[in-house]
Amino acid sequence: MPLRLVERRKSPFWIIRGTLRGIRVEESTGTSDRRAAEEILIKREAEILEQSIHGRRATATFAAAALSYLEQGGSKRFTAPVIRHFGTMPLARVDQDALDQGAKKVFPNASPSTRNRQFYAIASAILHHAAKRGWCPPPIIERPSTPPGRIRWLRIDEADRLIGACSDHLRPLVIFMLYTGARTGEALWLDWRDVDLTRAHVQFPKTKNGDARGVGLHPRAIAALANLKGRTGEVFRRPDGKPYSRPRNDDDTSAGTRIKTAFKAACRRAGIEDFHTHDCRHTWATWHYQENRDIGGLMRLGGWKSERMVMRYAHVNVGELQHTIDRLPGGNLGDYKKRKTKKP
């Protein structure tokens, strides 16, 4: 039975129904306009014919690949803008130039690292998902070069100054981030049910990489939490007592914007420059490695999956290797001069 347009009870849209090349079709056109529906019917017939002759690779679209990617458990983070941009573009047309132009259009004022993380990485994951299913060739993607990862951390005296300069509502939050390594969003939307003061433990059930993790509470963090009012709902609150607003869409990616003004003012009062909310996590990691020299433990507590990420904190903490430098040949310079001038 060839494809044709039919009306269906309780639906305002024309429906495509029938069988073509052994493929059974019954789907909405999404329009109540007969002429527009006929155009959609013609395009659908052409797609089915091309697919039946050349296979799925010739007709697969980015939107279809993205839907399959999400249905198979792919991360939804940052996907919406990328899917909106490419839409039903055939996968065969999503090449390096299309990616470069798309990244500039979707994120015109973003840094290379932002474009890399929120556009190229998402498109790459979807294209690799499609390639595994034979819908397109394995992609070879050139990403923009990004600067080395930024590490900014505070000495304990600087951290004390910052804590002292914080407003009353911000102080316990900053202490918590400095002593748990929590990402800003993990801290802002922490619920009291995930805090156990008796056991000195906090858990983060939803993290950036998708894996839950737990961290022990330092006595200073326990004291800060114990002095907060209430034991239900969000732990940390705005000055008016209400919880911080949660992200409403994929474009809202930075939890730090909720406390940016207050945090920046505290840094200014403390005389601390070039320090952002996420740098509290860098500070915690640096302190932890300084005191414990345990890369594996730091990875588990911080929720890093790559040792390369954690090694950044080891690279800025090489004091424990000083004795290896002292053992280099030559000894004391004075002794060396005496040996050199000693007569035979």
Secondary structure, 3 states (H helix, E strand, C coil): CCCEEEECCCCCCEEEEEEECCEEEEEECCCCCHHHHHHHHHHHHHHHHHHHHHCHHHCCEHHHHHHHHHHCCCCCCCHHHHHHHHCCCEHHHCCHHHHHHHHHHHCCCCCHHHHHHHHHHHHHHHHHHHHHCCCCCCCCCCCCCCCCCCCCCCCHHHHHHHHHHCCCCCHHHHHHHHHHCCCHHHHHCCEHHHEECCCCEEEECCCCCCCCEEEECCHHHHHHHHCCCCCCCECCECCCCCECCCCCCCCCCCHHHHCHHHHHHHHHHHCCCCCCCCHHHHHHHHHHHHHHCCHHHHHHHHCCCCHHHHHHHHHCCCHHHHHHHHCCCCCCHHHHHHHHHCCC
